[in-house]
Amino acid sequence: MQVGVIGLGSMGMGAALNLLRAPGLEVTGVDPRQIAQDAFIAAGGKAVGRAADLPAGQQAVLVLVVNAAQARAALFGPEGAAGSLAPGCVCIVSSTMAPVDARALAEEAARRGLLYLDAPVSGGATAATAGTMTVMASGSQAAFDAARPVLDAVAKRVFDMGREPGLGTTMKVVHQLLAGVHIAAAAEAMALGLKAGIEAQTLYDVVVSAAGNSWMFENRMQHVLDGNDTPTSAVDIFVKDLGLVTDLARAESLPVPLAAQAQQLFTAARGLGQGAKDDAFVIRVWEALAGITLPKAP
């Protein structure tokens, strides 16, 4: 089975490497960055700089780019993959986007005789590398069946959200409400403790041993302790994703005050020049406001 992976970033590279190890799959990665291409080739795969340069006859394509506009360009744009896709190829789109955009992409795929699986993922770079991502997917049964060899290689669990494209993306938007609010709350708690004189490592150790812990606190505040702002997921991602949350909530006439406030905090971090930094460093908003001293890297 010929499989293309579009986007060899922190999650795309992990997914592509797991596909490369899976039996019966011939994998080509797509990324404009030469360093990403070289890394995938060194692992034994094939790589090209443009989706249009994928070998003809692709039977599945996994799209792991940032947003709907990039996904549309990757599949159907002038330099997109469409011309290299075999009839009935399944487009597995894992970008976080608005449900309306997922439905529009699915309609375009259907017009071209392609299958479409709306398949956002969770788990970050660690799960992508381990092949244990969580997938929340929706689409036709034919799309699920065609995508199965790919999903088996990259995911620990696949949730079938239903037959309609857009349901998977809706679930991911709801998930991102929780993820963004949890990161913002974790940073706020860490900032308050530091401001009040609690030593950073002690603060962290107590929280992760007590009922107030969350996965996001334990994972992201370790980045703060390490002083490592290299992004596994960037501040800018949550500016975008929490915007999707508030857009969906507005369409459903549902107030989401916690998500809205968290988006403002991530927006403030971007305004401080932290947009490309790890999302844990939304804490630099409080650093700027309160003059707290963050832990430094060893």
C-alpha positions as a Markdown table, in Angstrom:
| # | Residue | x | y | z |
|---|---|---|---|---|
| 1 | Met | 0.0 | 0.0 | 0.0 |
| 2 | Gln | 1.4 | 3.4 | -1.0 |
| 3 | Val | 1.0 | 6.0 | 1.8 |
| 4 | Gly | 1.9 | 9.6 | 1.7 |
| 5 | Val | 2.5 | 11.6 | 5.0 |
| 6 | Ile | 2.1 | 15.3 | 4.4 |
| 7 | Gly | 3.8 | 17.3 | 7.2 |
| 8 | Leu | 6.9 | 15.9 | 8.9 |
| 9 | Gly | 6.7 | 18.0 | 12.0 |
| 10 | Ser | 6.7 | 16.9 | 15.7 |
| 11 | Met | 3.7 | 14.6 | 15.2 |
| 12 | Gly | 4.0 | 13.9 | 11.5 |
| 13 | Met | 7.5 | 12.6 | 11.7 |
| 14 | Gly | 6.6 | 10.2 | 14.5 |
| 15 | Ala | 3.6 | 9.0 | 12.6 |
| 16 | Ala | 5.6 | 8.6 | 9.4 |
| 17 | Leu | 8.3 | 6.5 | 11.1 |
| 18 | Asn | 5.7 | 4.2 | 12.6 |
| 19 | Leu | 4.1 | 3.7 | 9.2 |
| 20 | Leu | 7.6 | 3.0 | 7.8 |
| 21 | Arg | 8.0 | 0.2 | 10.3 |
| 22 | Ala | 4.5 | -1.3 | 9.5 |
| 23 | Pro | 4.5 | -4.3 | 7.1 |
| 24 | Gly | 3.1 | -3.8 | 3.6 |
| 25 | Leu | 3.3 | 0.0 | 3.5 |
| 26 | Glu | 5.5 | 2.0 | 1.2 |
| 27 | Val | 5.8 | 5.5 | 2.7 |
| 28 | Thr | 6.7 | 8.8 | 1.3 |
| 29 | Gly | 7.0 | 11.9 | 3.5 |
| 30 | Val | 6.3 | 15.4 | 2.3 |
| 31 | Asp | 7.8 | 18.5 | 3.9 |
| 32 | Pro | 9.3 | 21.7 | 2.4 |
| 33 | Arg | 12.1 | 21.6 | 4.9 |
| 34 | Gln | 15.2 | 19.8 | 3.7 |
| 35 | Ile | 16.2 | 18.9 | 7.2 |
| 36 | Ala | 12.9 | 17.0 | 7.7 |
| 37 | Gln | 13.3 | 15.2 | 4.3 |
| 38 | Asp | 16.8 | 14.2 | 5.1 |
| 39 | Ala | 15.8 | 12.8 | 8.5 |
| 40 | Phe | 13.1 | 10.7 | 7.0 |
| 41 | Ile | 15.3 | 9.4 | 4.2 |
| 42 | Ala | 18.0 | 8.5 | 6.8 |
| 43 | Ala | 15.3 | 6.4 | 8.6 |
| 44 | Gly | 14.7 | 4.5 | 5.3 |
| 45 | Gly | 11.8 | 6.3 | 3.9 |
| 46 | Lys | 11.3 | 8.4 | 0.8 |
| 47 | Ala | 10.7 | 12.2 | 0.9 |
| 48 | Val | 9.7 | 15.0 | -1.3 |
| 49 | Gly | 9.3 | 18.7 | -0.8 |
| 50 | Arg | 5.9 | 19.2 | -2.3 |
| 51 | Ala | 2.7 | 17.1 | -2.1 |
| 52 | Ala | 2.5 | 17.3 | -5.9 |
| 53 | Asp | 5.7 | 15.3 | -6.1 |
| 54 | Leu | 4.3 | 12.2 | -4.4 |
| 55 | Pro | 4.7 | 9.1 | -6.6 |
| 56 | Ala | 1.6 | 8.4 | -8.6 |
| 57 | Gly | -0.9 | 5.9 | -7.3 |
| 58 | Gln | -1.0 | 6.8 | -3.6 |
| 59 | Gln | -3.7 | 4.7 | -1.8 |
| 60 | Ala | -3.8 | 6.7 | 1.4 |
| 61 | Val | -2.5 | 10.1 | 2.4 |
| 62 | Leu | -2.2 | 11.2 | 6.1 |
| 63 | Val | -2.3 | 15.0 | 6.4 |
| 64 | Leu | -0.7 | 16.4 | 9.6 |
| 65 | Val | -0.5 | 20.1 | 8.9 |
| 66 | Val | -1.6 | 23.0 | 11.1 |
| 67 | Asn | -4.9 | 24.2 | 9.9 |
| 68 | Ala | -7.7 | 23.9 | 7.3 |
| 69 | Ala | -6.0 | 26.2 | 4.8 |
| 70 | Gln | -2.8 | 24.2 | 4.8 |
| 71 | Ala | -4.8 | 20.9 | 4.5 |
| 72 | Arg | -6.7 | 22.2 | 1.5 |
| 73 | Ala | -3.5 | 23.4 | -0.1 |
| 74 | Ala | -1.8 | 20.1 | 0.6 |
| 75 | Leu | -4.6 | 18.1 | -1.0 |
| 76 | Phe | -6.2 | 20.2 | -3.7 |
| 77 | Gly | -4.0 | 23.3 | -4.2 |
| 78 | Pro | -1.7 | 23.9 | -7.2 |
| 79 | Glu | 1.1 | 22.0 | -5.4 |
| 80 | Gly | -1.2 | 19.6 | -3.8 |
| 81 | Ala | -1.4 | 15.8 | -3.8 |
| 82 | Ala | -4.6 | 15.3 | -5.8 |
| 83 | Gly | -2.9 | 14.4 | -9.0 |
| 84 | Ser | -0.9 | 11.7 | -7.3 |
| 85 | Leu | -3.8 | 10.0 | -5.6 |
| 86 | Ala | -5.3 | 6.7 | -7.0 |
| 87 | Pro | -9.1 | 6.6 | -7.4 |
| 88 | Gly | -10.6 | 5.7 | -4.1 |
| 89 | Cys | -7.5 | 6.9 | -2.2 |
| 90 | Val | -8.4 | 7.7 | 1.4 |
| 91 | Cys | -7.5 | 11.2 | 2.7 |
| 92 | Ile | -6.9 | 11.0 | 6.4 |
| 93 | Val | -6.9 | 14.6 | 7.6 |
| 94 | Ser | -5.7 | 15.1 | 11.1 |
| 95 | Ser | -5.4 | 18.9 | 11.2 |
| 96 | Thr | -7.4 | 20.7 | 13.8 |
| 97 | Met | -10.0 | 22.9 | 12.0 |
| 98 | Ala | -13.6 | 24.0 | 12.2 |
| 99 | Pro | -16.2 | 21.3 | 11.5 |
| 100 | Val | -17.5 | 23.3 | 8.5 |
| 101 | Asp | -14.0 | 23.2 | 7.0 |
| 102 | Ala | -13.8 | 19.4 | 7.4 |
| 103 | Arg | -17.2 | 19.0 | 5.7 |
| 104 | Ala | -16.1 | 21.2 | 2.8 |
| 105 | Leu | -12.9 | 19.2 | 2.3 |
| 106 | Ala | -14.8 | 15.9 | 2.5 |
| 107 | Glu | -17.2 | 17.3 | -0.2 |
| 108 | Glu | -14.2 | 18.2 | -2.4 |
| 109 | Ala | -12.7 | 14.8 | -2.0 |
| 110 | Ala | -16.0 | 13.1 | -2.9 |
| 111 | Arg | -16.2 | 15.2 | -6.1 |
| 112 | Arg | -12.8 | 13.9 | -7.1 |
| 113 | Gly | -13.6 | 10.2 | -6.4 |
| 114 | Leu | -11.6 | 10.1 | -3.1 |
| 115 | Leu | -12.6 | 8.9 | 0.3 |
| 116 | Tyr | -12.2 | 11.3 | 3.3 |
| 117 | Leu | -11.7 | 10.5 | 7.0 |
| 118 | Asp | -12.0 | 13.4 | 9.4 |
| 119 | Ala | -9.4 | 12.2 | 11.8 |
| 120 | Pro | -8.0 | 14.7 | 14.4 |
| 121 | Val | -5.5 | 13.2 | 16.8 |
| 122 | Ser | -4.3 | 13.7 | 20.3 |
| 123 | Gly | -1.2 | 12.7 | 22.3 |
| 124 | Gly | 1.4 | 15.1 | 21.1 |
| 125 | Ala | 4.9 | 14.2 | 19.8 |
| 126 | Thr | 5.4 | 11.5 | 22.4 |
| 127 | Ala | 2.4 | 9.5 | 21.4 |
| 128 | Ala | 3.1 | 10.0 | 17.7 |
| 129 | Thr | 6.6 | 8.6 | 18.2 |
| 130 | Ala | 5.3 | 5.7 | 20.2 |
| 131 | Gly | 2.5 | 5.0 | 17.7 |
| 132 | Thr | -0.1 | 5.5 | 20.5 |
| 133 | Met | -2.0 | 8.5 | 19.4 |
| 134 | Thr | -5.7 | 8.8 | 20.1 |
| 135 | Val | -7.8 | 9.3 | 16.9 |
| 136 | Met | -11.3 | 10.8 | 17.0 |
| 137 | Ala | -12.6 | 10.0 | 13.5 |
| 138 | Ser | -15.7 | 10.3 | 11.4 |
| 139 | Gly | -16.5 | 9.3 | 7.8 |
| 140 | Ser | -18.0 | 6.6 | 5.8 |
| 141 | Gln | -17.4 | 3.0 | 6.6 |
| 142 | Ala | -15.5 | 2.7 | 3.3 |
| 143 | Ala | -13.1 | 5.5 | 4.5 |
| 144 | Phe | -12.6 | 3.7 | 7.9 |
| 145 | Asp | -11.9 | 0.4 | 6.1 |
| 146 | Ala | -9.4 | 2.0 | 3.7 |
| 147 | Ala | -7.6 | 3.9 | 6.5 |
| 148 | Arg | -7.3 | 0.9 | 8.8 |
| 149 | Pro | -3.7 | -0.1 | 7.9 |
| 150 | Val | -2.6 | 3.5 | 8.6 |
| 151 | Leu | -4.6 | 3.9 | 11.8 |
| 152 | Asp | -3.3 | 0.6 | 13.1 |
| 153 | Ala | 0.2 | 1.8 | 12.7 |
| 154 | Val | -0.1 | 5.2 | 14.4 |
| 155 | Ala | -2.9 | 4.9 | 17.0 |
| 156 | Lys | -3.5 | 3.1 | 20.3 |
| 157 | Arg | -7.2 | 3.9 | 20.1 |
| 158 | Val | -9.5 | 5.0 | 17.4 |
| 159 | Phe | -12.9 | 6.5 | 18.3 |
| 160 | Asp | -15.6 | 6.1 | 15.7 |
| 161 | Met | -17.5 | 9.4 | 16.0 |
| 162 | Gly | -20.0 | 8.6 | 13.2 |
| 163 | Arg | -20.5 | 8.6 | 9.5 |
| 164 | Glu | -20.6 | 12.4 | 8.9 |
| 165 | Pro | -17.3 | 14.3 | 8.4 |
| 166 | Gly | -17.1 | 17.1 | 10.9 |
| 167 | Leu | -18.0 | 15.0 | 13.9 |
| 168 | Gly | -14.3 | 14.1 | 14.5 |
| 169 | Thr | -13.3 | 17.7 | 14.2 |
| 170 | Thr | -16.1 | 18.8 | 16.6 |
| 171 | Met | -14.8 | 16.3 | 19.2 |
| 172 | Lys | -11.2 | 17.7 | 18.8 |
| 173 | Val | -12.4 | 21.3 | 19.3 |
| 174 | Val | -14.1 | 20.2 | 22.5 |
| 175 | His | -10.9 | 18.5 | 23.5 |
| 176 | Gln | -8.9 | 21.6 | 22.8 |
| 177 | Leu | -11.2 | 23.6 | 25.1 |
| 178 | Leu | -10.0 | 21.3 | 28.0 |
| 179 | Ala | -6.4 | 21.2 | 26.9 |
| 180 | Gly | -6.0 | 25.0 | 26.5 |
| 181 | Val | -7.8 | 25.8 | 29.8 |
| 182 | His | -5.8 | 23.2 | 31.7 |
| 183 | Ile | -2.5 | 24.6 | 30.4 |
| 184 | Ala | -3.6 | 28.2 | 31.3 |
| 185 | Ala | -4.7 | 27.0 | 34.8 |
| 186 | Ala | -1.5 | 25.1 | 35.3 |
| 187 | Ala | 0.6 | 28.2 | 34.5 |
| 188 | Glu | -1.6 | 30.4 | 36.7 |
| 189 | Ala | -1.2 | 28.0 | 39.6 |
| 190 | Met | 2.6 | 27.8 | 39.1 |
| 191 | Ala | 2.8 | 31.6 | 38.9 |
| 192 | Leu | 0.8 | 32.1 | 42.0 |
| 193 | Gly | 2.9 | 29.7 | 44.0 |
| 194 | Leu | 6.2 | 31.3 | 42.8 |
| 195 | Lys | 4.9 | 34.8 | 43.5 |
| 196 | Ala | 3.9 | 33.7 | 47.1 |
| 197 | Gly | 7.4 | 32.2 | 47.7 |
| 198 | Ile | 7.0 | 28.5 | 47.1 |
| 199 | Glu | 10.1 | 26.9 | 45.6 |
| 200 | Ala | 9.3 | 25.7 | 42.1 |
| 201 | Gln | 10.3 | 22.1 | 42.3 |
| 202 | Thr | 8.5 | 21.7 | 45.6 |
| 203 | Leu | 5.4 | 23.3 | 44.2 |
| 204 | Tyr | 5.5 | 20.9 | 41.3 |
| 205 | Asp | 6.1 | 17.8 | 43.4 |
| 206 | Val | 3.2 | 18.6 | 45.7 |
| 207 | Val | 0.7 | 19.2 | 42.9 |
| 208 | Val | 1.6 | 16.1 | 40.9 |
| 209 | Ser | 1.1 | 14.0 | 44.1 |
| 210 | Ala | -2.2 | 15.5 | 45.0 |
| 211 | Ala | -5.8 | 15.8 | 43.8 |
| 212 | Gly | -5.3 | 19.1 | 42.0 |
| 213 | Asn | -3.0 | 17.5 | 39.4 |
| 214 | Ser | -3.8 | 17.2 | 35.7 |
| 215 | Trp | -1.9 | 15.6 | 32.8 |
| 216 | Met | -1.3 | 19.1 | 31.4 |
| 217 | Phe | 0.1 | 20.4 | 34.7 |
| 218 | Glu | 2.4 | 17.4 | 35.1 |
| 219 | Asn | 3.6 | 17.5 | 31.5 |
| 220 | Arg | 3.8 | 21.2 | 30.8 |
| 221 | Met | 5.0 | 22.5 | 34.1 |
| 222 | Gln | 8.0 | 20.1 | 33.8 |
| 223 | His | 8.9 | 22.2 | 30.7 |
| 224 | Val | 8.9 | 25.3 | 32.9 |
| 225 | Leu | 11.0 | 23.6 | 35.5 |
| 226 | Asp | 13.5 | 22.6 | 32.8 |
| 227 | Gly | 13.5 | 26.1 | 31.3 |
| 228 | Asn | 12.9 | 24.4 | 27.9 |
| 229 | Asp | 10.6 | 26.4 | 25.7 |
| 230 | Thr | 11.4 | 24.4 | 22.5 |
| 231 | Pro | 7.9 | 23.8 | 21.3 |
| 232 | Thr | 6.2 | 20.4 | 21.3 |
| 233 | Ser | 3.0 | 22.4 | 20.9 |
| 234 | Ala | 3.3 | 26.2 | 20.5 |
| 235 | Val | 1.5 | 29.1 | 22.0 |
| 236 | Asp | 0.2 | 30.0 | 18.6 |
| 237 | Ile | -1.6 | 26.6 | 18.3 |
| 238 | Phe | -3.8 | 27.5 | 21.2 |
| 239 | Val | -4.5 | 31.0 | 20.0 |
| 240 | Lys | -5.9 | 29.2 | 16.9 |
| 241 | Asp | -7.6 | 26.3 | 18.6 |
| 242 | Leu | -9.3 | 28.2 | 21.3 |
| 243 | Gly | -10.5 | 30.5 | 18.6 |
| 244 | Leu | -12.1 | 27.4 | 17.0 |
| 245 | Val | -13.7 | 26.7 | 20.4 |
| 246 | Thr | -15.2 | 30.2 | 20.7 |
| 247 | Asp | -16.4 | 30.1 | 17.1 |
| 248 | Leu | -18.2 | 26.8 | 17.6 |
| 249 | Ala | -19.6 | 27.9 | 20.9 |
| 250 | Arg | -21.0 | 31.1 | 19.3 |
| 251 | Ala | -22.6 | 29.0 | 16.5 |
| 252 | Glu | -24.2 | 26.9 | 19.2 |
| 253 | Ser | -25.2 | 29.9 | 21.4 |
| 254 | Leu | -23.3 | 28.5 | 24.3 |
| 255 | Pro | -21.1 | 30.7 | 26.5 |
| 256 | Val | -17.5 | 29.4 | 27.1 |
| 257 | Pro | -16.0 | 32.0 | 29.5 |
| 258 | Leu | -13.1 | 29.8 | 30.6 |
| 259 | Ala | -12.0 | 29.1 | 27.0 |
| 260 | Ala | -12.4 | 32.7 | 26.1 |
| 261 | Gln | -10.2 | 33.9 | 29.0 |
| 262 | Ala | -7.6 | 31.2 | 28.2 |
| 263 | Gln | -7.5 | 32.4 | 24.6 |
| 264 | Gln | -6.8 | 35.9 | 25.8 |
| 265 | Leu | -3.9 | 34.6 | 27.9 |
| 266 | Phe | -2.4 | 32.8 | 24.9 |
| 267 | Thr | -2.9 | 35.9 | 22.8 |
| 268 | Ala | -1.1 | 38.0 | 25.4 |
| 269 | Ala | 1.8 | 35.5 | 25.3 |
| 270 | Arg | 1.9 | 35.9 | 21.5 |
| 271 | Gly | 1.9 | 39.6 | 22.0 |
| 272 | Leu | 5.0 | 39.2 | 24.2 |
| 273 | Gly | 6.8 | 37.5 | 21.3 |
| 274 | Gln | 6.2 | 34.0 | 22.7 |
| 275 | Gly | 4.0 | 32.6 | 19.9 |
| 276 | Ala | 6.5 | 30.1 | 18.6 |
| 277 | Lys | 7.5 | 29.0 | 22.1 |
| 278 | Asp | 6.2 | 25.9 | 23.9 |
| 279 | Asp | 2.6 | 26.5 | 25.1 |
| 280 | Ala | 3.6 | 26.0 | 28.7 |
| 281 | Phe | 5.3 | 29.4 | 28.4 |
| 282 | Val | 2.0 | 31.2 | 28.5 |
| 283 | Ile | 3.3 | 31.5 | 32.0 |
| 284 | Arg | 5.5 | 34.4 | 30.7 |
| 285 | Val | 2.3 | 36.5 | 30.8 |
| 286 | Trp | 2.4 | 36.3 | 34.6 |
| 287 | Glu | 6.2 | 36.7 | 34.6 |
| 288 | Ala | 5.7 | 40.0 | 32.7 |
| 289 | Leu | 2.8 | 41.2 | 34.9 |
| 290 | Ala | 4.1 | 40.1 | 38.3 |
| 291 | Gly | 7.9 | 40.0 | 38.0 |
| 292 | Ile | 8.1 | 36.3 | 39.1 |
| 293 | Thr | 11.3 | 34.5 | 38.4 |
| 294 | Leu | 11.0 | 31.3 | 36.4 |
| 295 | Pro | 13.2 | 28.4 | 36.8 |
| 296 | Lys | 16.1 | 28.3 | 34.4 |
| 297 | Ala | 17.6 | 25.4 | 32.4 |
| 298 | Pro | 20.5 | 23.6 | 34.1 |
